[in-house]
Amino acid sequence: MARMVFCRKYKQELEGLDVPPYPGAKGQDIYGNVSKKAWQEWMAHQTMLINEKRLNVMDIGTKVYLTEQMTKSQPTCDDTPR
């Protein structure tokens, strides 16, 4: 049976992620409060941002920008860059 979480984006009980997507407190926050559906949507949106803006994912500025965008898409996520 799938692990269920109360998704902060959809405000309902949905299937949760299998593993935390990031290390540390930020990853645990996402793991405990973001559904698999919401995370998959964010990953698709992140890919679109990287491609359309031709972002270099090795650049720290890109990581900060993507973290800001993630926070906008899920407003209660911790916005501390990793």
mmCIF file of the N, C-alpha and C atoms, coordinates in Angstrom:
data_MODEL
# 
_entry.id   MODEL 
# 
loop_
_atom_site.group_PDB 
_atom_site.id 
_atom_site.type_symbol 
_atom_site.label_atom_id 
_atom_site.label_alt_id 
_atom_site.label_comp_id 
_atom_site.label_asym_id 
_atom_site.label_entity_id 
_atom_site.label_seq_id 
_atom_site.pdbx_PDB_ins_code 
_atom_site.Cartn_x 
_atom_site.Cartn_y 
_atom_site.Cartn_z 
_atom_site.occupancy 
_atom_site.B_iso_or_equiv 
_atom_site.pdbx_formal_charge 
_atom_site.auth_seq_id 
_atom_site.auth_comp_id 
_atom_site.auth_asym_id 
_atom_site.auth_atom_id 
_atom_site.pdbx_PDB_model_num 
ATOM 1   N N  . MET A 1 1  ? 0.834  -1.182 0.000   1.00 0.00 ? 1  MET A N  1 
ATOM 2   C CA . MET A 1 1  ? 0.000  0.000  0.000   1.00 0.00 ? 1  MET A CA 1 
ATOM 3   C C  . MET A 1 1  ? 0.888  1.257  0.000   1.00 0.00 ? 1  MET A C  1 
ATOM 4   N N  . ALA A 1 2  ? 0.501  2.238  -0.771  1.00 0.00 ? 2  ALA A N  1 
ATOM 5   C CA . ALA A 1 2  ? 1.283  3.464  -0.917  1.00 0.00 ? 2  ALA A CA 1 
ATOM 6   C C  . ALA A 1 2  ? 1.209  4.323  0.354   1.00 0.00 ? 2  ALA A C  1 
ATOM 7   N N  . ARG A 1 3  ? 2.282  5.043  0.609   1.00 0.00 ? 3  ARG A N  1 
ATOM 8   C CA . ARG A 1 3  ? 2.326  5.979  1.730   1.00 0.00 ? 3  ARG A CA 1 
ATOM 9   C C  . ARG A 1 3  ? 1.519  7.222  1.349   1.00 0.00 ? 3  ARG A C  1 
ATOM 10  N N  . MET A 1 4  ? 0.657  7.663  2.245   1.00 0.00 ? 4  MET A N  1 
ATOM 11  C CA . MET A 1 4  ? -0.206 8.801  1.966   1.00 0.00 ? 4  MET A CA 1 
ATOM 12  C C  . MET A 1 4  ? 0.270  10.021 2.760   1.00 0.00 ? 4  MET A C  1 
ATOM 13  N N  . VAL A 1 5  ? 0.155  11.202 2.147   1.00 0.00 ? 5  VAL A N  1 
ATOM 14  C CA . VAL A 1 5  ? 0.487  12.464 2.812   1.00 0.00 ? 5  VAL A CA 1 
ATOM 15  C C  . VAL A 1 5  ? -0.637 13.460 2.544   1.00 0.00 ? 5  VAL A C  1 
ATOM 16  N N  . PHE A 1 6  ? -0.773 14.442 3.435   1.00 0.00 ? 6  PHE A N  1 
ATOM 17  C CA . PHE A 1 6  ? -1.696 15.539 3.171   1.00 0.00 ? 6  PHE A CA 1 
ATOM 18  C C  . PHE A 1 6  ? -0.908 16.560 2.357   1.00 0.00 ? 6  PHE A C  1 
ATOM 19  N N  . CYS A 1 7  ? -1.212 16.640 1.068   1.00 0.00 ? 7  CYS A N  1 
ATOM 20  C CA . CYS A 1 7  ? -0.462 17.482 0.131   1.00 0.00 ? 7  CYS A CA 1 
ATOM 21  C C  . CYS A 1 7  ? -0.776 18.955 0.360   1.00 0.00 ? 7  CYS A C  1 
ATOM 22  N N  . ARG A 1 8  ? 0.282  19.749 0.560   1.00 0.00 ? 8  ARG A N  1 
ATOM 23  C CA . ARG A 1 8  ? 0.059  21.171 0.797   1.00 0.00 ? 8  ARG A CA 1 
ATOM 24  C C  . ARG A 1 8  ? -0.356 21.911 -0.468  1.00 0.00 ? 8  ARG A C  1 
ATOM 25  N N  . LYS A 1 9  ? -0.104 21.356 -1.634  1.00 0.00 ? 9  LYS A N  1 
ATOM 26  C CA . LYS A 1 9  ? -0.529 22.004 -2.877  1.00 0.00 ? 9  LYS A CA 1 
ATOM 27  C C  . LYS A 1 9  ? -2.006 21.725 -3.152  1.00 0.00 ? 9  LYS A C  1 
ATOM 28  N N  . TYR A 1 10 ? -2.402 20.462 -3.030  1.00 0.00 ? 10 TYR A N  1 
ATOM 29  C CA . TYR A 1 10 ? -3.771 20.074 -3.376  1.00 0.00 ? 10 TYR A CA 1 
ATOM 30  C C  . TYR A 1 10 ? -4.720 20.044 -2.190  1.00 0.00 ? 10 TYR A C  1 
ATOM 31  N N  . LYS A 1 11 ? -4.186 20.219 -0.977  1.00 0.00 ? 11 LYS A N  1 
ATOM 32  C CA . LYS A 1 11 ? -5.008 20.258 0.240   1.00 0.00 ? 11 LYS A CA 1 
ATOM 33  C C  . LYS A 1 11 ? -5.882 19.016 0.393   1.00 0.00 ? 11 LYS A C  1 
ATOM 34  N N  . GLN A 1 12 ? -5.285 17.869 0.074   1.00 0.00 ? 12 GLN A N  1 
ATOM 35  C CA . GLN A 1 12 ? -5.982 16.602 0.263   1.00 0.00 ? 12 GLN A CA 1 
ATOM 36  C C  . GLN A 1 12 ? -4.984 15.471 0.440   1.00 0.00 ? 12 GLN A C  1 
ATOM 37  N N  . GLU A 1 13 ? -5.465 14.350 0.926   1.00 0.00 ? 13 GLU A N  1 
ATOM 38  C CA . GLU A 1 13 ? -4.640 13.170 1.151   1.00 0.00 ? 13 GLU A CA 1 
ATOM 39  C C  . GLU A 1 13 ? -4.356 12.500 -0.193  1.00 0.00 ? 13 GLU A C  1 
ATOM 40  N N  . LEU A 1 14 ? -3.063 12.408 -0.544  1.00 0.00 ? 14 LEU A N  1 
ATOM 41  C CA . LEU A 1 14 ? -2.642 11.806 -1.799  1.00 0.00 ? 14 LEU A CA 1 
ATOM 42  C C  . LEU A 1 14 ? -1.416 10.936 -1.561  1.00 0.00 ? 14 LEU A C  1 
ATOM 43  N N  . GLU A 1 15 ? -1.064 10.128 -2.566  1.00 0.00 ? 15 GLU A N  1 
ATOM 44  C CA . GLU A 1 15 ? 0.107  9.269  -2.462  1.00 0.00 ? 15 GLU A CA 1 
ATOM 45  C C  . GLU A 1 15 ? 1.371  10.109 -2.315  1.00 0.00 ? 15 GLU A C  1 
ATOM 46  N N  . GLY A 1 16 ? 2.221  9.721  -1.359  1.00 0.00 ? 16 GLY A N  1 
ATOM 47  C CA . GLY A 1 16 ? 3.458  10.444 -1.094  1.00 0.00 ? 16 GLY A CA 1 
ATOM 48  C C  . GLY A 1 16 ? 4.630  9.917  -1.903  1.00 0.00 ? 16 GLY A C  1 
ATOM 49  N N  . LEU A 1 17 ? 5.733  10.616 -1.816  1.00 0.00 ? 17 LEU A N  1 
ATOM 50  C CA . LEU A 1 17 ? 6.967  10.211 -2.488  1.00 0.00 ? 17 LEU A CA 1 
ATOM 51  C C  . LEU A 1 17 ? 7.522  8.946  -1.840  1.00 0.00 ? 17 LEU A C  1 
ATOM 52  N N  . ASP A 1 18 ? 8.289  8.180  -2.605  1.00 0.00 ? 18 ASP A N  1 
ATOM 53  C CA . ASP A 1 18 ? 8.892  6.955  -2.087  1.00 0.00 ? 18 ASP A CA 1 
ATOM 54  C C  . ASP A 1 18 ? 10.101 7.249  -1.203  1.00 0.00 ? 18 ASP A C  1 
ATOM 55  N N  . VAL A 1 19 ? 10.859 8.275  -1.548  1.00 0.00 ? 19 VAL A N  1 
ATOM 56  C CA . VAL A 1 19 ? 12.047 8.678  -0.787  1.00 0.00 ? 19 VAL A CA 1 
ATOM 57  C C  . VAL A 1 19 ? 12.126 10.208 -0.779  1.00 0.00 ? 19 VAL A C  1 
ATOM 58  N N  . PRO A 1 20 ? 12.790 10.791 0.220   1.00 0.00 ? 20 PRO A N  1 
ATOM 59  C CA . PRO A 1 20 ? 12.969 12.250 0.208   1.00 0.00 ? 20 PRO A CA 1 
ATOM 60  C C  . PRO A 1 20 ? 13.760 12.692 -1.028  1.00 0.00 ? 20 PRO A C  1 
ATOM 61  N N  . PRO A 1 21 ? 13.338 13.765 -1.700  1.00 0.00 ? 21 PRO A N  1 
ATOM 62  C CA . PRO A 1 21 ? 14.012 14.192 -2.928  1.00 0.00 ? 21 PRO A CA 1 
ATOM 63  C C  . PRO A 1 21 ? 15.325 14.940 -2.690  1.00 0.00 ? 21 PRO A C  1 
ATOM 64  N N  . TYR A 1 22 ? 15.536 15.447 -1.488  1.00 0.00 ? 22 TYR A N  1 
ATOM 65  C CA . TYR A 1 22 ? 16.750 16.170 -1.111  1.00 0.00 ? 22 TYR A CA 1 
ATOM 66  C C  . TYR A 1 22 ? 17.217 15.649 0.238   1.00 0.00 ? 22 TYR A C  1 
ATOM 67  N N  . PRO A 1 23 ? 18.494 15.827 0.552   1.00 0.00 ? 23 PRO A N  1 
ATOM 68  C CA . PRO A 1 23 ? 18.963 15.476 1.894   1.00 0.00 ? 23 PRO A CA 1 
ATOM 69  C C  . PRO A 1 23 ? 18.534 16.538 2.916   1.00 0.00 ? 23 PRO A C  1 
ATOM 70  N N  . GLY A 1 24 ? 18.538 16.186 4.162   1.00 0.00 ? 24 GLY A N  1 
ATOM 71  C CA . GLY A 1 24 ? 18.310 17.148 5.237   1.00 0.00 ? 24 GLY A CA 1 
ATOM 72  C C  . GLY A 1 24 ? 16.860 17.512 5.469   1.00 0.00 ? 24 GLY A C  1 
ATOM 73  N N  . ALA A 1 25 ? 16.688 18.613 6.205   1.00 0.00 ? 25 ALA A N  1 
ATOM 74  C CA . ALA A 1 25 ? 15.360 19.061 6.635   1.00 0.00 ? 25 ALA A CA 1 
ATOM 75  C C  . ALA A 1 25 ? 14.459 19.424 5.453   1.00 0.00 ? 25 ALA A C  1 
ATOM 76  N N  . LYS A 1 26 ? 15.041 20.032 4.438   1.00 0.00 ? 26 LYS A N  1 
ATOM 77  C CA . LYS A 1 26 ? 14.251 20.419 3.255   1.00 0.00 ? 26 LYS A CA 1 
ATOM 78  C C  . LYS A 1 26 ? 13.644 19.185 2.587   1.00 0.00 ? 26 LYS A C  1 
ATOM 79  N N  . GLY A 1 27 ? 14.454 18.157 2.410   1.00 0.00 ? 27 GLY A N  1 
ATOM 80  C CA . GLY A 1 27 ? 13.967 16.919 1.812   1.00 0.00 ? 27 GLY A CA 1 
ATOM 81  C C  . GLY A 1 27 ? 12.896 16.253 2.662   1.00 0.00 ? 27 GLY A C  1 
ATOM 82  N N  . GLN A 1 28 ? 13.079 16.276 3.982   1.00 0.00 ? 28 GLN A N  1 
ATOM 83  C CA . GLN A 1 28 ? 12.085 15.681 4.881   1.00 0.00 ? 28 GLN A CA 1 
ATOM 84  C C  . GLN A 1 28 ? 10.775 16.462 4.846   1.00 0.00 ? 28 GLN A C  1 
ATOM 85  N N  . ASP A 1 29 ? 10.867 17.793 4.744   1.00 0.00 ? 29 ASP A N  1 
ATOM 86  C CA . ASP A 1 29 ? 9.663  18.623 4.646   1.00 0.00 ? 29 ASP A CA 1 
ATOM 87  C C  . ASP A 1 29 ? 8.879  18.285 3.381   1.00 0.00 ? 29 ASP A C  1 
ATOM 88  N N  . ILE A 1 30 ? 9.561  18.188 2.260   1.00 0.00 ? 30 ILE A N  1 
ATOM 89  C CA . ILE A 1 30 ? 8.906  17.845 0.993   1.00 0.00 ? 30 ILE A CA 1 
ATOM 90  C C  . ILE A 1 30 ? 8.345  16.428 1.070   1.00 0.00 ? 30 ILE A C  1 
ATOM 91  N N  . TYR A 1 31 ? 9.135  15.501 1.591   1.00 0.00 ? 31 TYR A N  1 
ATOM 92  C CA . TYR A 1 31 ? 8.725  14.102 1.716   1.00 0.00 ? 31 TYR A CA 1 
ATOM 93  C C  . TYR A 1 31 ? 7.452  13.955 2.552   1.00 0.00 ? 31 TYR A C  1 
ATOM 94  N N  . GLY A 1 32 ? 7.334  14.738 3.594   1.00 0.00 ? 32 GLY A N  1 
ATOM 95  C CA . GLY A 1 32 ? 6.189  14.613 4.489   1.00 0.00 ? 32 GLY A CA 1 
ATOM 96  C C  . GLY A 1 32 ? 4.973  15.423 4.100   1.00 0.00 ? 32 GLY A C  1 
ATOM 97  N N  . ASN A 1 33 ? 5.120  16.383 3.155   1.00 0.00 ? 33 ASN A N  1 
ATOM 98  C CA . ASN A 1 33 ? 4.020  17.312 2.884   1.00 0.00 ? 33 ASN A CA 1 
ATOM 99  C C  . ASN A 1 33 ? 3.676  17.529 1.417   1.00 0.00 ? 33 ASN A C  1 
ATOM 100 N N  . VAL A 1 34 ? 4.381  16.867 0.515   1.00 0.00 ? 34 VAL A N  1 
ATOM 101 C CA . VAL A 1 34 ? 4.139  17.060 -0.917  1.00 0.00 ? 34 VAL A CA 1 
ATOM 102 C C  . VAL A 1 34 ? 3.827  15.706 -1.549  1.00 0.00 ? 34 VAL A C  1 
ATOM 103 N N  . SER A 1 35 ? 2.758  15.649 -2.307  1.00 0.00 ? 35 SER A N  1 
ATOM 104 C CA . SER A 1 35 ? 2.358  14.393 -2.942  1.00 0.00 ? 35 SER A CA 1 
ATOM 105 C C  . SER A 1 35 ? 3.244  14.062 -4.140  1.00 0.00 ? 35 SER A C  1 
ATOM 106 N N  . LYS A 1 36 ? 3.210  12.811 -4.519  1.00 0.00 ? 36 LYS A N  1 
ATOM 107 C CA . LYS A 1 36 ? 3.950  12.355 -5.694  1.00 0.00 ? 36 LYS A CA 1 
ATOM 108 C C  . LYS A 1 36 ? 3.468  13.122 -6.931  1.00 0.00 ? 36 LYS A C  1 
ATOM 109 N N  . LYS A 1 37 ? 2.163  13.336 -7.036  1.00 0.00 ? 37 LYS A N  1 
ATOM 110 C CA . LYS A 1 37 ? 1.590  14.062 -8.175  1.00 0.00 ? 37 LYS A CA 1 
ATOM 111 C C  . LYS A 1 37 ? 2.136  15.491 -8.233  1.00 0.00 ? 37 LYS A C  1 
ATOM 112 N N  . ALA A 1 38 ? 2.132  16.200 -7.108  1.00 0.00 ? 38 ALA A N  1 
ATOM 113 C CA . ALA A 1 38 ? 2.631  17.580 -7.075  1.00 0.00 ? 38 ALA A CA 1 
ATOM 114 C C  . ALA A 1 38 ? 4.123  17.623 -7.395  1.00 0.00 ? 38 ALA A C  1 
ATOM 115 N N  . TRP A 1 39 ? 4.882  16.649 -6.878  1.00 0.00 ? 39 TRP A N  1 
ATOM 116 C CA . TRP A 1 39 ? 6.324  16.625 -7.138  1.00 0.00 ? 39 TRP A CA 1 
ATOM 117 C C  . TRP A 1 39 ? 6.607  16.352 -8.613  1.00 0.00 ? 39 TRP A C  1 
ATOM 118 N N  . GLN A 1 40 ? 5.870  15.448 -9.226  1.00 0.00 ? 40 GLN A N  1 
ATOM 119 C CA . GLN A 1 40 ? 6.055  15.165 -10.653 1.00 0.00 ? 40 GLN A CA 1 
ATOM 120 C C  . GLN A 1 40 ? 5.731  16.394 -11.487 1.00 0.00 ? 40 GLN A C  1 
ATOM 121 N N  . GLU A 1 41 ? 4.705  17.140 -11.095 1.00 0.00 ? 41 GLU A N  1 
ATOM 122 C CA . GLU A 1 41 ? 4.375  18.379 -11.811 1.00 0.00 ? 41 GLU A CA 1 
ATOM 123 C C  . GLU A 1 41 ? 5.506  19.394 -11.671 1.00 0.00 ? 41 GLU A C  1 
ATOM 124 N N  . TRP A 1 42 ? 6.078  19.499 -10.445 1.00 0.00 ? 42 TRP A N  1 
ATOM 125 C CA . TRP A 1 42 ? 7.193  20.416 -10.255 1.00 0.00 ? 42 TRP A CA 1 
ATOM 126 C C  . TRP A 1 42 ? 8.392  20.002 -11.107 1.00 0.00 ? 42 TRP A C  1 
ATOM 127 N N  . MET A 1 43 ? 8.695  18.729 -11.155 1.00 0.00 ? 43 MET A N  1 
ATOM 128 C CA . MET A 1 43 ? 9.839  18.257 -11.939 1.00 0.00 ? 43 MET A CA 1 
ATOM 129 C C  . MET A 1 43 ? 9.657  18.588 -13.422 1.00 0.00 ? 43 MET A C  1 
ATOM 130 N N  . ALA A 1 44 ? 8.457  18.435 -13.947 1.00 0.00 ? 44 ALA A N  1 
ATOM 131 C CA . ALA A 1 44 ? 8.181  18.778 -15.341 1.00 0.00 ? 44 ALA A CA 1 
ATOM 132 C C  . ALA A 1 44 ? 8.338  20.290 -15.554 1.00 0.00 ? 44 ALA A C  1 
ATOM 133 N N  . HIS A 1 45 ? 7.847  21.084 -14.601 1.00 0.00 ? 45 HIS A N  1 
ATOM 134 C CA . HIS A 1 45 ? 7.961  22.538 -14.706 1.00 0.00 ? 45 HIS A CA 1 
ATOM 135 C C  . HIS A 1 45 ? 9.433  22.969 -14.610 1.00 0.00 ? 45 HIS A C  1 
ATOM 136 N N  . GLN A 1 46 ? 10.171 22.344 -13.712 1.00 0.00 ? 46 GLN A N  1 
ATOM 137 C CA . GLN A 1 46 ? 11.593 22.643 -13.563 1.00 0.00 ? 46 GLN A CA 1 
ATOM 138 C C  . GLN A 1 46 ? 12.349 22.338 -14.859 1.00 0.00 ? 46 GLN A C  1 
ATOM 139 N N  . THR A 1 47 ? 12.048 21.217 -15.486 1.00 0.00 ? 47 THR A N  1 
ATOM 140 C CA . THR A 1 47 ? 12.679 20.850 -16.755 1.00 0.00 ? 47 THR A CA 1 
ATOM 141 C C  . THR A 1 47 ? 12.377 21.886 -17.826 1.00 0.00 ? 47 THR A C  1 
ATOM 142 N N  . MET A 1 48 ? 11.128 22.349 -17.864 1.00 0.00 ? 48 MET A N  1 
ATOM 143 C CA . MET A 1 48 ? 10.737 23.379 -18.818 1.00 0.00 ? 48 MET A CA 1 
ATOM 144 C C  . MET A 1 48 ? 11.514 24.671 -18.564 1.00 0.00 ? 48 MET A C  1 
ATOM 145 N N  . LEU A 1 49 ? 11.650 25.069 -17.292 1.00 0.00 ? 49 LEU A N  1 
ATOM 146 C CA . LEU A 1 49 ? 12.412 26.280 -16.972 1.00 0.00 ? 49 LEU A CA 1 
ATOM 147 C C  . LEU A 1 49 ? 13.874 26.149 -17.405 1.00 0.00 ? 49 LEU A C  1 
ATOM 148 N N  . ILE A 1 50 ? 14.486 25.010 -17.114 1.00 0.00 ? 50 ILE A N  1 
ATOM 149 C CA . ILE A 1 50 ? 15.884 24.780 -17.480 1.00 0.00 ? 50 ILE A CA 1 
ATOM 150 C C  . ILE A 1 50 ? 16.059 24.865 -18.992 1.00 0.00 ? 50 ILE A C  1 
ATOM 151 N N  . ASN A 1 51 ? 15.160 24.239 -19.733 1.00 0.00 ? 51 ASN A N  1 
ATOM 152 C CA . ASN A 1 51 ? 15.273 24.227 -21.196 1.00 0.00 ? 51 ASN A CA 1 
ATOM 153 C C  . ASN A 1 51 ? 14.969 25.581 -21.818 1.00 0.00 ? 51 ASN A C  1 
ATOM 154 N N  . GLU A 1 52 ? 13.872 26.205 -21.408 1.00 0.00 ? 52 GLU A N  1 
ATOM 155 C CA . GLU A 1 52 ? 13.481 27.468 -22.034 1.00 0.00 ? 52 GLU A CA 1 
ATOM 156 C C  . GLU A 1 52 ? 14.426 28.605 -21.707 1.00 0.00 ? 52 GLU A C  1 
ATOM 157 N N  . LYS A 1 53 ? 14.954 28.622 -20.496 1.00 0.00 ? 53 LYS A N  1 
ATOM 158 C CA . LYS A 1 53 ? 15.865 29.699 -20.093 1.00 0.00 ? 53 LYS A CA 1 
ATOM 159 C C  . LYS A 1 53 ? 17.326 29.318 -20.288 1.00 0.00 ? 53 LYS A C  1 
ATOM 160 N N  . ARG A 1 54 ? 17.550 28.096 -20.801 1.00 0.00 ? 54 ARG A N  1 
ATOM 161 C CA . ARG A 1 54 ? 18.906 27.594 -21.057 1.00 0.00 ? 54 ARG A CA 1 
ATOM 162 C C  . ARG A 1 54 ? 19.798 27.721 -19.821 1.00 0.00 ? 54 ARG A C  1 
ATOM 163 N N  . LEU A 1 55 ? 19.275 27.227 -18.718 1.00 0.00 ? 55 LEU A N  1 
ATOM 164 C CA . LEU A 1 55 ? 19.978 27.338 -17.445 1.00 0.00 ? 55 LEU A CA 1 
ATOM 165 C C  . LEU A 1 55 ? 21.084 26.298 -17.332 1.00 0.00 ? 55 LEU A C  1 
ATOM 166 N N  . ASN A 1 56 ? 22.166 26.685 -16.681 1.00 0.00 ? 56 ASN A N  1 
ATOM 167 C CA . ASN A 1 56 ? 23.272 25.780 -16.390 1.00 0.00 ? 56 ASN A CA 1 
ATOM 168 C C  . ASN A 1 56 ? 23.033 25.239 -14.976 1.00 0.00 ? 56 ASN A C  1 
ATOM 169 N N  . VAL A 1 57 ? 22.678 23.976 -14.864 1.00 0.00 ? 57 VAL A N  1 
ATOM 170 C CA . VAL A 1 57 ? 22.341 23.410 -13.557 1.00 0.00 ? 57 VAL A CA 1 
ATOM 171 C C  . VAL A 1 57 ? 23.554 23.275 -12.634 1.00 0.00 ? 57 VAL A C  1 
ATOM 172 N N  . MET A 1 58 ? 24.749 23.501 -13.137 1.00 0.00 ? 58 MET A N  1 
ATOM 173 C CA . MET A 1 58 ? 25.944 23.465 -12.296 1.00 0.00 ? 58 MET A CA 1 
ATOM 174 C C  . MET A 1 58 ? 26.200 24.823 -11.620 1.00 0.00 ? 58 MET A C  1 
ATOM 175 N N  . ASP A 1 59 ? 25.488 25.851 -12.058 1.00 0.00 ? 59 ASP A N  1 
ATOM 176 C CA . ASP A 1 59 ? 25.657 27.198 -11.532 1.00 0.00 ? 59 ASP A CA 1 
ATOM 177 C C  . ASP A 1 59 ? 24.830 27.381 -10.259 1.00 0.00 ? 59 ASP A C  1 
ATOM 178 N N  . ILE A 1 60 ? 25.421 27.924 -9.197  1.00 0.00 ? 60 ILE A N  1 
ATOM 179 C CA . ILE A 1 60 ? 24.716 28.129 -7.928  1.00 0.00 ? 60 ILE A CA 1 
ATOM 180 C C  . ILE A 1 60 ? 23.542 29.100 -8.103  1.00 0.00 ? 60 ILE A C  1 
ATOM 181 N N  . GLY A 1 61 ? 23.684 30.076 -8.985  1.00 0.00 ? 61 GLY A N  1 
ATOM 182 C CA . GLY A 1 61 ? 22.594 31.017 -9.249  1.00 0.00 ? 61 GLY A CA 1 
ATOM 183 C C  . GLY A 1 61 ? 21.368 30.305 -9.814  1.00 0.00 ? 61 GLY A C  1 
ATOM 184 N N  . THR A 1 62 ? 21.592 29.297 -10.636 1.00 0.00 ? 62 THR A N  1 
ATOM 185 C CA . THR A 1 62 ? 20.498 28.501 -11.183 1.00 0.00 ? 62 THR A CA 1 
ATOM 186 C C  . THR A 1 62 ? 19.800 27.729 -10.073 1.00 0.00 ? 62 THR A C  1 
ATOM 187 N N  . LYS A 1 63 ? 20.589 27.162 -9.166  1.00 0.00 ? 63 LYS A N  1 
ATOM 188 C CA . LYS A 1 63 ? 19.995 26.417 -8.052  1.00 0.00 ? 63 LYS A CA 1 
ATOM 189 C C  . LYS A 1 63 ? 19.143 27.321 -7.177  1.00 0.00 ? 63 LYS A C  1 
ATOM 190 N N  . VAL A 1 64 ? 19.629 28.532 -6.918  1.00 0.00 ? 64 VAL A N  1 
ATOM 191 C CA . VAL A 1 64 ? 18.860 29.495 -6.126  1.00 0.00 ? 64 VAL A CA 1 
ATOM 192 C C  . VAL A 1 64 ? 17.574 29.859 -6.863  1.00 0.00 ? 64 VAL A C  1 
ATOM 193 N N  . TYR A 1 65 ? 17.678 30.135 -8.150  1.00 0.00 ? 65 TYR A N  1 
ATOM 194 C CA . TYR A 1 65 ? 16.503 30.486 -8.965  1.00 0.00 ? 65 TYR A CA 1 
ATOM 195 C C  . TYR A 1 65 ? 15.468 29.355 -8.950  1.00 0.00 ? 65 TYR A C  1 
ATOM 196 N N  . LEU A 1 66 ? 15.918 28.121 -9.161  1.00 0.00 ? 66 LEU A N  1 
ATOM 197 C CA . LEU A 1 66 ? 14.990 26.992 -9.187  1.00 0.00 ? 66 LEU A CA 1 
ATOM 198 C C  . LEU A 1 66 ? 14.341 26.774 -7.818  1.00 0.00 ? 66 LEU A C  1 
ATOM 199 N N  . THR A 1 67 ? 15.104 26.991 -6.756  1.00 0.00 ? 67 THR A N  1 
ATOM 200 C CA . THR A 1 67 ? 14.535 26.881 -5.411  1.00 0.00 ? 67 THR A CA 1 
ATOM 201 C C  . THR A 1 67 ? 13.459 27.942 -5.200  1.00 0.00 ? 67 THR A C  1 
ATOM 202 N N  . GLU A 1 68 ? 13.697 29.157 -5.674  1.00 0.00 ? 68 GLU A N  1 
ATOM 203 C CA . GLU A 1 68 ? 12.691 30.219 -5.585  1.00 0.00 ? 68 GLU A CA 1 
ATOM 204 C C  . GLU A 1 68 ? 11.434 29.841 -6.360  1.00 0.00 ? 68 GLU A C  1 
ATOM 205 N N  . GLN A 1 69 ? 11.622 29.274 -7.545  1.00 0.00 ? 69 GLN A N  1 
ATOM 206 C CA . GLN A 1 69 ? 10.476 28.868 -8.356  1.00 0.00 ? 69 GLN A CA 1 
ATOM 207 C C  . GLN A 1 69 ? 9.706  27.731 -7.687  1.00 0.00 ? 69 GLN A C  1 
ATOM 208 N N  . MET A 1 70 ? 10.403 26.810 -7.051  1.00 0.00 ? 70 MET A N  1 
ATOM 209 C CA . MET A 1 70 ? 9.749  25.713 -6.341  1.00 0.00 ? 70 MET A CA 1 
ATOM 210 C C  . MET A 1 70 ? 8.920  26.278 -5.192  1.00 0.00 ? 70 MET A C  1 
ATOM 211 N N  . THR A 1 71 ? 9.472  27.264 -4.491  1.00 0.00 ? 71 THR A N  1 
ATOM 212 C CA . THR A 1 71 ? 8.755  27.877 -3.380  1.00 0.00 ? 71 THR A CA 1 
ATOM 213 C C  . THR A 1 71 ? 7.483  28.567 -3.874  1.00 0.00 ? 71 THR A C  1 
ATOM 214 N N  . LYS A 1 72 ? 7.556  29.189 -5.039  1.00 0.00 ? 72 LYS A N  1 
ATOM 215 C CA . LYS A 1 72 ? 6.360  29.826 -5.605  1.00 0.00 ? 72 LYS A CA 1 
ATOM 216 C C  . LYS A 1 72 ? 5.300  28.795 -5.973  1.00 0.00 ? 72 LYS A C  1 
ATOM 217 N N  . SER A 1 73 ? 5.724  27.634 -6.466  1.00 0.00 ? 73 SER A N  1 
ATOM 218 C CA . SER A 1 73 ? 4.754  26.624 -6.877  1.00 0.00 ? 73 SER A CA 1 
ATOM 219 C C  . SER A 1 73 ? 4.162  25.892 -5.678  1.00 0.00 ? 73 SER A C  1 
ATOM 220 N N  . GLN A 1 74 ? 4.897  25.860 -4.557  1.00 0.00 ? 74 GLN A N  1 
ATOM 221 C CA . GLN A 1 74 ? 4.420  25.246 -3.318  1.00 0.00 ? 74 GLN A CA 1 
ATOM 222 C C  . GLN A 1 74 ? 4.804  26.190 -2.199  1.00 0.00 ? 74 GLN A C  1 
ATOM 223 N N  . PRO A 1 75 ? 3.994  27.225 -1.951  1.00 0.00 ? 75 PRO A N  1 
ATOM 224 C CA . PRO A 1 75 ? 4.380  28.379 -1.150  1.00 0.00 ? 75 PRO A CA 1 
ATOM 225 C C  . PRO A 1 75 ? 4.865  28.109 0.266   1.00 0.00 ? 75 PRO A C  1 
ATOM 226 N N  . THR A 1 76 ? 4.559  26.980 0.856   1.00 0.00 ? 76 THR A N  1 
ATOM 227 C CA . THR A 1 76 ? 5.000  26.774 2.227   1.00 0.00 ? 76 THR A CA 1 
ATOM 228 C C  . THR A 1 76 ? 6.253  25.944 2.325   1.00 0.00 ? 76 THR A C  1 
ATOM 229 N N  . CYS A 1 77 ? 6.898  25.619 1.201   1.00 0.00 ? 77 CYS A N  1 
ATOM 230 C CA . CYS A 1 77 ? 8.171  24.890 1.237   1.00 0.00 ? 77 CYS A CA 1 
ATOM 231 C C  . CYS A 1 77 ? 9.268  25.801 1.775   1.00 0.00 ? 77 CYS A C  1 
ATOM 232 N N  . ASP A 1 78 ? 10.209 25.219 2.467   1.00 0.00 ? 78 ASP A N  1 
ATOM 233 C CA . ASP A 1 78 ? 11.395 25.930 2.940   1.00 0.00 ? 78 ASP A CA 1 
ATOM 234 C C  . ASP A 1 78 ? 12.158 26.424 1.715   1.00 0.00 ? 78 ASP A C  1 
ATOM 235 N N  . ASP A 1 79 ? 12.505 27.716 1.692   1.00 0.00 ? 79 ASP A N  1 
ATOM 236 C CA . ASP A 1 79 ? 13.156 28.259 0.504   1.00 0.00 ? 79 ASP A CA 1 
ATOM 237 C C  . ASP A 1 79 ? 14.669 28.397 0.670   1.00 0.00 ? 79 ASP A C  1 
ATOM 238 N N  . THR A 1 80 ? 15.265 27.664 1.583   1.00 0.00 ? 80 THR A N  1 
ATOM 239 C CA . THR A 1 80 ? 16.707 27.706 1.764   1.00 0.00 ? 80 THR A CA 1 
ATOM 240 C C  . THR A 1 80 ? 17.410 26.939 0.658   1.00 0.00 ? 80 THR A C  1 
ATOM 241 N N  . PRO A 1 81 ? 18.342 27.583 -0.087  1.00 0.00 ? 81 PRO A N  1 
ATOM 242 C CA . PRO A 1 81 ? 19.052 26.834 -1.135  1.00 0.00 ? 81 PRO A CA 1 
ATOM 243 C C  . PRO A 1 81 ? 19.936 25.755 -0.527  1.00 0.00 ? 81 PRO A C  1 
ATOM 244 N N  . ARG A 1 82 ? 20.114 24.674 -1.240  1.00 0.00 ? 82 ARG A N  1 
ATOM 245 C CA . ARG A 1 82 ? 20.971 23.613 -0.718  1.00 0.00 ? 82 ARG A CA 1 
ATOM 246 C C  . ARG A 1 82 ? 22.360 23.741 -1.246  1.00 0.00 ? 82 ARG A C  1 
# 
